[in-house]
Amino acid sequence: MKRFIEIDIARGVTIFLVVMGHTAIPIWLNNIFRDFRMPLFFFVSGYLFSSHRYLNDTRLLWINKFYALLIPYFTAGILSYFYWLILNAVNPLKYEFLWYKPLVGIFYGNGVNGWLGFNAPIWFLVCLFCVQLLYCYSQKIIGGFSVYIQIGIYLILGYAGYAISRFVFLPWGLDIALVALLFMHFGNKFKYYQLLNKLKPFGIVSILSLLIFGIATYFNNADMNYRIYDNLLVFYTAGISGSIATLSIAKLLSKMKFPTKFFTFLGRESLIILIFHGGFVIATLKFIDILFVKGTIHWTLYFAFGLLISISLSVFIKKIPILNILLKGKGKSVITENTISQLKAS
C-alpha cells in the first residue's frame, strides 16, 4: 500500500542521514539530525508494529524479532570484531581499550566507549528488540486505557529510563528503550488513526511540525546512543515533530519517480547499510586515511563510499540464502504465524 512506500522512503531518508552523521560533517548539522534520526526509526517501528498479531501471540513476536534483529546483530558483531582485530593489529596508533573489550561488548550491547569496536551503530538492533518487547507487554497491560493515560505512562517510563542513564547504561540499551517507548507509541497510533493518509506535504500539520522541530532542535541537542537528551520533554517534542515532518517530506518525495525508487531502496536495505557502513566501510577508510593520506579524505567521500559499498554488499547478500538469514533475518528459517499454529497443534 502507498503508506508503506512512504514509510520506506522515510526510513531511507533516515539511514541516509545516519551514514552521513557517522562522518565528519559539520557539528551543527549533525546536531539537527540527531534530534530526529533515531526517534524516527522508533516511530516507524511503532507504525509497522502489528498489534493484532503480536498482542495475541507474544511467542510469535519473540521468534520473529529473534530472527529479524538478534541474528543479524550477533553475526555483524562477531564479523566486525574479527575485522577490528585485524585492523587493530596493523594500525600503529592502536586503541585505548583491550582486545577483548569489543567481544564482551557484543553481549553488553551498547555502542559507547568502544564496547562494540568499530561497529557502534549496531547497538540499535538489540535496543529495538527490547523496545518491541516492552511495547508489546506494556500494551497488553495498558492498551485499554485512554490514549492520554497511555501517553502519560510512557512519559513516566521515559523519565525512568532517563534517570537510570544518569547512573548506569543498562545492557542492550534498556534505559534507551524506556525512553524510546513514547516514539514507538506515537508511531503505532499514527497508523491506528490513519493519520499518514491525512498528512499533506504543505498542510498546516506538516508546516507546524517543521516549525516546532526547528524551535525544539535550536534549544536542545541530543544523542540517544550516548544518553544525551538535554531537556527530555523538548527532546520528545523534537523527535515527534521531526518524525511527522519527515513523513510529510516522504509523501512529497513519493510523487517523484527517482527519489521514490532511491529512498525506498535505501529504506528496505537499511539493516544491511546500518550493519556495514560504520564497522567495515568507514573503518577501512579511516585506516587508509591515517596510514597513507594523513587525514586528507573529505567527509563527503566517507559518506559516498559508506553508502555505496553498503548498498553493493546488500545486493550481493541477497543472492546467498545463508547470508540472507544471518545478516538480514530473512529466509526459510523465519517463523510465520502459520508455523506457530502448527507448533501449538503438534
Contacts in CASP RR format, 6 or more apart in sequence:
PFRMAT RR
TARGET T0000
AUTHOR 0000-0000-0000
METHOD contacts of the structure
MODEL  1
MKRFIEIDIARGVTIFLVVMGHTAIPIWLNNIFRDFRMPLFFFVSGYLFS
SHRYLNDTRLLWINKFYALLIPYFTAGILSYFYWLILNAVNPLKYEFLWY
KPLVGIFYGNGVNGWLGFNAPIWFLVCLFCVQLLYCYSQKIIGGFSVYIQ
IGIYLILGYAGYAISRFVFLPWGLDIALVALLFMHFGNKFKYYQLLNKLK
PFGIVSILSLLIFGIATYFNNADMNYRIYDNLLVFYTAGISGSIATLSIA
KLLSKMKFPTKFFTFLGRESLIILIFHGGFVIATLKFIDILFVKGTIHWT
LYFAFGLLISISLSVFIKKIPILNILLKGKGKSVITENTISQLKAS
2 254 0 8 1.000
3 191 0 8 1.000
3 196 0 8 1.000
3 197 0 8 1.000
5 254 0 8 1.000
5 260 0 8 1.000
5 264 0 8 1.000
6 196 0 8 1.000
6 247 0 8 1.000
6 250 0 8 1.000
6 251 0 8 1.000
6 254 0 8 1.000
7 44 0 8 1.000
7 47 0 8 1.000
7 48 0 8 1.000
7 196 0 8 1.000
7 247 0 8 1.000
7 250 0 8 1.000
8 263 0 8 1.000
8 264 0 8 1.000
8 267 0 8 1.000
8 268 0 8 1.000
9 250 0 8 1.000
9 253 0 8 1.000
9 254 0 8 1.000
9 259 0 8 1.000
9 260 0 8 1.000
9 263 0 8 1.000
9 264 0 8 1.000
9 267 0 8 1.000
10 40 0 8 1.000
10 44 0 8 1.000
10 243 0 8 1.000
10 246 0 8 1.000
10 247 0 8 1.000
10 249 0 8 1.000
10 250 0 8 1.000
11 40 0 8 1.000
11 41 0 8 1.000
11 44 0 8 1.000
11 266 0 8 1.000
11 267 0 8 1.000
11 270 0 8 1.000
12 263 0 8 1.000
12 264 0 8 1.000
12 266 0 8 1.000
12 267 0 8 1.000
12 270 0 8 1.000
13 246 0 8 1.000
13 249 0 8 1.000
13 250 0 8 1.000
13 253 0 8 1.000
13 263 0 8 1.000
13 266 0 8 1.000
14 37 0 8 1.000
14 40 0 8 1.000
14 41 0 8 1.000
14 44 0 8 1.000
14 246 0 8 1.000
14 267 0 8 1.000
14 270 0 8 1.000
15 266 0 8 1.000
15 267 0 8 1.000
15 270 0 8 1.000
15 273 0 8 1.000
15 274 0 8 1.000
16 263 0 8 1.000
16 266 0 8 1.000
16 307 0 8 1.000
17 33 0 8 1.000
17 37 0 8 1.000
18 37 0 8 1.000
18 121 0 8 1.000
18 273 0 8 1.000
18 274 0 8 1.000
18 277 0 8 1.000
19 273 0 8 1.000
19 277 0 8 1.000
19 278 0 8 1.000
19 303 0 8 1.000
19 306 0 8 1.000
19 307 0 8 1.000
19 310 0 8 1.000
20 33 0 8 1.000
20 303 0 8 1.000
21 30 0 8 1.000
21 33 0 8 1.000
21 37 0 8 1.000
22 121 0 8 1.000
22 277 0 8 1.000
22 278 0 8 1.000
22 282 0 8 1.000
22 302 0 8 1.000
23 282 0 8 1.000
23 299 0 8 1.000
23 300 0 8 1.000
23 302 0 8 1.000
23 303 0 8 1.000
24 299 0 8 1.000
24 302 0 8 1.000
25 299 0 8 1.000
25 303 0 8 1.000
31 217 0 8 1.000
31 221 0 8 1.000
32 217 0 8 1.000
34 221 0 8 1.000
34 222 0 8 1.000
34 223 0 8 1.000
34 224 0 8 1.000
35 213 0 8 1.000
35 216 0 8 1.000
35 217 0 8 1.000
35 220 0 8 1.000
35 221 0 8 1.000
35 222 0 8 1.000
35 235 0 8 1.000
35 238 0 8 1.000
35 239 0 8 1.000
35 242 0 8 1.000
36 213 0 8 1.000
36 217 0 8 1.000
36 238 0 8 1.000
36 239 0 8 1.000
36 241 0 8 1.000
36 242 0 8 1.000
36 243 0 8 1.000
36 245 0 8 1.000
36 246 0 8 1.000
38 124 0 8 1.000
38 180 0 8 1.000
38 224 0 8 1.000
38 225 0 8 1.000
39 180 0 8 1.000
39 183 0 8 1.000
39 224 0 8 1.000
39 238 0 8 1.000
39 239 0 8 1.000
39 240 0 8 1.000
39 242 0 8 1.000
39 243 0 8 1.000
40 183 0 8 1.000
40 239 0 8 1.000
40 242 0 8 1.000
40 243 0 8 1.000
40 246 0 8 1.000
41 124 0 8 1.000
41 128 0 8 1.000
42 128 0 8 1.000
42 131 0 8 1.000
42 180 0 8 1.000
42 183 0 8 1.000
42 184 0 8 1.000
43 183 0 8 1.000
43 184 0 8 1.000
43 186 0 8 1.000
43 187 0 8 1.000
43 190 0 8 1.000
43 239 0 8 1.000
43 240 0 8 1.000
43 243 0 8 1.000
44 187 0 8 1.000
44 243 0 8 1.000
45 128 0 8 1.000
45 131 0 8 1.000
45 132 0 8 1.000
45 184 0 8 1.000
46 135 0 8 1.000
46 183 0 8 1.000
46 184 0 8 1.000
46 185 0 8 1.000
46 187 0 8 1.000
46 188 0 8 1.000
46 191 0 8 1.000
47 187 0 8 1.000
47 188 0 8 1.000
47 190 0 8 1.000
47 191 0 8 1.000
47 196 0 8 1.000
48 191 0 8 1.000
49 132 0 8 1.000
49 135 0 8 1.000
49 136 0 8 1.000
49 184 0 8 1.000
49 188 0 8 1.000
51 139 0 8 1.000
51 188 0 8 1.000
51 192 0 8 1.000
53 60 0 8 1.000
53 61 0 8 1.000
53 337 0 8 1.000
54 60 0 8 1.000
54 61 0 8 1.000
54 136 0 8 1.000
55 136 0 8 1.000
55 139 0 8 1.000
55 140 0 8 1.000
57 337 0 8 1.000
57 340 0 8 1.000
58 136 0 8 1.000
58 137 0 8 1.000
58 140 0 8 1.000
59 340 0 8 1.000
60 335 0 8 1.000
60 337 0 8 1.000
60 340 0 8 1.000
61 132 0 8 1.000
61 133 0 8 1.000
61 136 0 8 1.000
62 133 0 8 1.000
63 335 0 8 1.000
63 340 0 8 1.000
64 334 0 8 1.000
64 335 0 8 1.000
65 129 0 8 1.000
65 132 0 8 1.000
65 133 0 8 1.000
66 129 0 8 1.000
67 325 0 8 1.000
67 329 0 8 1.000
67 330 0 8 1.000
67 333 0 8 1.000
67 334 0 8 1.000
67 335 0 8 1.000
68 329 0 8 1.000
68 334 0 8 1.000
69 125 0 8 1.000
69 126 0 8 1.000
69 128 0 8 1.000
69 129 0 8 1.000
69 132 0 8 1.000
69 329 0 8 1.000
70 125 0 8 1.000
70 126 0 8 1.000
70 129 0 8 1.000
71 325 0 8 1.000
71 326 0 8 1.000
71 329 0 8 1.000
72 125 0 8 1.000
72 271 0 8 1.000
72 275 0 8 1.000
72 326 0 8 1.000
72 327 0 8 1.000
72 328 0 8 1.000
72 329 0 8 1.000
73 122 0 8 1.000
73 125 0 8 1.000
73 126 0 8 1.000
73 129 0 8 1.000
74 106 0 8 1.000
75 326 0 8 1.000
75 327 0 8 1.000
76 119 0 8 1.000
76 122 0 8 1.000
76 125 0 8 1.000
76 275 0 8 1.000
76 276 0 8 1.000
76 327 0 8 1.000
77 106 0 8 1.000
77 116 0 8 1.000
77 119 0 8 1.000
77 122 0 8 1.000
78 106 0 8 1.000
80 102 0 8 1.000
80 116 0 8 1.000
80 117 0 8 1.000
80 118 0 8 1.000
80 119 0 8 1.000
80 122 0 8 1.000
80 279 0 8 1.000
80 280 0 8 1.000
81 102 0 8 1.000
81 103 0 8 1.000
81 106 0 8 1.000
81 117 0 8 1.000
83 118 0 8 1.000
83 279 0 8 1.000
83 280 0 8 1.000
83 283 0 8 1.000
84 102 0 8 1.000
84 117 0 8 1.000
84 118 0 8 1.000
84 119 0 8 1.000
84 279 0 8 1.000
84 283 0 8 1.000
85 99 0 8 1.000
87 118 0 8 1.000
87 283 0 8 1.000
87 284 0 8 1.000
87 287 0 8 1.000
88 94 0 8 1.000
88 95 0 8 1.000
88 99 0 8 1.000
91 287 0 8 1.000
91 290 0 8 1.000
91 291 0 8 1.000
92 291 0 8 1.000
93 290 0 8 1.000
95 114 0 8 1.000
97 113 0 8 1.000
97 114 0 8 1.000
97 117 0 8 1.000
101 114 0 8 1.000
101 115 0 8 1.000
101 117 0 8 1.000
102 114 0 8 1.000
102 115 0 8 1.000
102 116 0 8 1.000
102 117 0 8 1.000
104 115 0 8 1.000
105 115 0 8 1.000
105 116 0 8 1.000
106 116 0 8 1.000
107 171 0 8 1.000
108 115 0 8 1.000
108 171 0 8 1.000
108 172 0 8 1.000
109 115 0 8 1.000
109 116 0 8 1.000
109 123 0 8 1.000
109 126 0 8 1.000
109 171 0 8 1.000
109 172 0 8 1.000
109 173 0 8 1.000
110 116 0 8 1.000
110 123 0 8 1.000
110 169 0 8 1.000
110 171 0 8 1.000
110 172 0 8 1.000
110 173 0 8 1.000
111 120 0 8 1.000
111 121 0 8 1.000
111 122 0 8 1.000
111 123 0 8 1.000
111 225 0 8 1.000
112 120 0 8 1.000
112 123 0 8 1.000
112 169 0 8 1.000
112 225 0 8 1.000
112 226 0 8 1.000
114 120 0 8 1.000
116 122 0 8 1.000
116 123 0 8 1.000
117 279 0 8 1.000
118 278 0 8 1.000
118 279 0 8 1.000
118 280 0 8 1.000
118 282 0 8 1.000
118 283 0 8 1.000
119 275 0 8 1.000
119 278 0 8 1.000
119 279 0 8 1.000
119 280 0 8 1.000
119 283 0 8 1.000
120 225 0 8 1.000
120 278 0 8 1.000
120 279 0 8 1.000
121 274 0 8 1.000
121 275 0 8 1.000
121 277 0 8 1.000
121 278 0 8 1.000
121 279 0 8 1.000
122 274 0 8 1.000
122 275 0 8 1.000
123 173 0 8 1.000
123 225 0 8 1.000
124 274 0 8 1.000
125 274 0 8 1.000
126 172 0 8 1.000
126 173 0 8 1.000
127 172 0 8 1.000
127 173 0 8 1.000
127 174 0 8 1.000
127 176 0 8 1.000
127 177 0 8 1.000
127 180 0 8 1.000
129 172 0 8 1.000
130 172 0 8 1.000
130 173 0 8 1.000
130 174 0 8 1.000
130 177 0 8 1.000
131 177 0 8 1.000
131 180 0 8 1.000
131 181 0 8 1.000
131 184 0 8 1.000
132 184 0 8 1.000
134 177 0 8 1.000
134 178 0 8 1.000
134 181 0 8 1.000
135 181 0 8 1.000
135 184 0 8 1.000
135 185 0 8 1.000
135 188 0 8 1.000
138 153 0 8 1.000
138 154 0 8 1.000
138 157 0 8 1.000
138 181 0 8 1.000
142 149 0 8 1.000
142 150 0 8 1.000
142 153 0 8 1.000
143 150 0 8 1.000
145 153 0 8 1.000
147 189 0 8 1.000
150 185 0 8 1.000
151 182 0 8 1.000
151 185 0 8 1.000
154 181 0 8 1.000
154 182 0 8 1.000
154 185 0 8 1.000
155 182 0 8 1.000
155 236 0 8 1.000
157 178 0 8 1.000
157 181 0 8 1.000
157 182 0 8 1.000
158 178 0 8 1.000
158 179 0 8 1.000
158 181 0 8 1.000
158 182 0 8 1.000
158 232 0 8 1.000
159 232 0 8 1.000
160 178 0 8 1.000
161 175 0 8 1.000
161 176 0 8 1.000
161 178 0 8 1.000
161 179 0 8 1.000
162 175 0 8 1.000
162 178 0 8 1.000
162 179 0 8 1.000
162 227 0 8 1.000
162 229 0 8 1.000
162 232 0 8 1.000
164 170 0 8 1.000
164 175 0 8 1.000
164 178 0 8 1.000
165 175 0 8 1.000
165 176 0 8 1.000
165 179 0 8 1.000
165 227 0 8 1.000
168 175 0 8 1.000
169 175 0 8 1.000
169 227 0 8 1.000
175 227 0 8 1.000
176 224 0 8 1.000
176 225 0 8 1.000
176 227 0 8 1.000
179 224 0 8 1.000
179 229 0 8 1.000
179 232 0 8 1.000
180 224 0 8 1.000
182 236 0 8 1.000
182 240 0 8 1.000
183 236 0 8 1.000
183 239 0 8 1.000
183 240 0 8 1.000
183 243 0 8 1.000
186 240 0 8 1.000
186 243 0 8 1.000
187 243 0 8 1.000
189 195 0 8 1.000
190 196 0 8 1.000
196 247 0 8 1.000
196 251 0 8 1.000
199 205 0 8 1.000
199 206 0 8 1.000
199 244 0 8 1.000
199 247 0 8 1.000
199 248 0 8 1.000
199 251 0 8 1.000
200 206 0 8 1.000
200 248 0 8 1.000
200 251 0 8 1.000
201 248 0 8 1.000
201 249 0 8 1.000
201 251 0 8 1.000
201 252 0 8 1.000
203 248 0 8 1.000
205 244 0 8 1.000
205 248 0 8 1.000
206 244 0 8 1.000
206 245 0 8 1.000
206 248 0 8 1.000
208 241 0 8 1.000
209 241 0 8 1.000
209 242 0 8 1.000
209 244 0 8 1.000
209 245 0 8 1.000
209 248 0 8 1.000
210 241 0 8 1.000
210 242 0 8 1.000
210 245 0 8 1.000
210 248 0 8 1.000
212 237 0 8 1.000
212 241 0 8 1.000
213 238 0 8 1.000
213 239 0 8 1.000
213 241 0 8 1.000
213 242 0 8 1.000
213 245 0 8 1.000
214 238 0 8 1.000
214 241 0 8 1.000
216 234 0 8 1.000
216 235 0 8 1.000
216 237 0 8 1.000
216 238 0 8 1.000
216 239 0 8 1.000
216 241 0 8 1.000
217 238 0 8 1.000
219 231 0 8 1.000
219 234 0 8 1.000
220 230 0 8 1.000
220 231 0 8 1.000
220 234 0 8 1.000
220 235 0 8 1.000
220 238 0 8 1.000
221 228 0 8 1.000
221 230 0 8 1.000
222 228 0 8 1.000
222 229 0 8 1.000
222 230 0 8 1.000
222 235 0 8 1.000
222 238 0 8 1.000
229 235 0 8 1.000
250 263 0 8 1.000
253 259 0 8 1.000
253 260 0 8 1.000
253 263 0 8 1.000
254 260 0 8 1.000
265 311 0 8 1.000
266 273 0 8 1.000
266 311 0 8 1.000
269 310 0 8 1.000
269 311 0 8 1.000
269 314 0 8 1.000
271 327 0 8 1.000
271 328 0 8 1.000
271 329 0 8 1.000
272 310 0 8 1.000
272 313 0 8 1.000
272 314 0 8 1.000
272 317 0 8 1.000
272 327 0 8 1.000
272 328 0 8 1.000
273 307 0 8 1.000
273 310 0 8 1.000
273 311 0 8 1.000
273 314 0 8 1.000
275 310 0 8 1.000
275 327 0 8 1.000
276 306 0 8 1.000
276 309 0 8 1.000
276 310 0 8 1.000
276 313 0 8 1.000
277 306 0 8 1.000
277 307 0 8 1.000
277 309 0 8 1.000
277 310 0 8 1.000
278 306 0 8 1.000
280 309 0 8 1.000
281 305 0 8 1.000
281 306 0 8 1.000
281 309 0 8 1.000
281 310 0 8 1.000
282 302 0 8 1.000
282 305 0 8 1.000
282 306 0 8 1.000
285 297 0 8 1.000
285 301 0 8 1.000
285 302 0 8 1.000
285 305 0 8 1.000
285 306 0 8 1.000
286 302 0 8 1.000
288 297 0 8 1.000
289 295 0 8 1.000
289 296 0 8 1.000
289 297 0 8 1.000
316 323 0 8 1.000
317 323 0 8 1.000
317 324 0 8 1.000
317 327 0 8 1.000
317 328 0 8 1.000
318 324 0 8 1.000
318 328 0 8 1.000
321 331 0 8 1.000
321 332 0 8 1.000
324 330 0 8 1.000
324 331 0 8 1.000
325 331 0 8 1.000
325 332 0 8 1.000
325 333 0 8 1.000
325 334 0 8 1.000
END
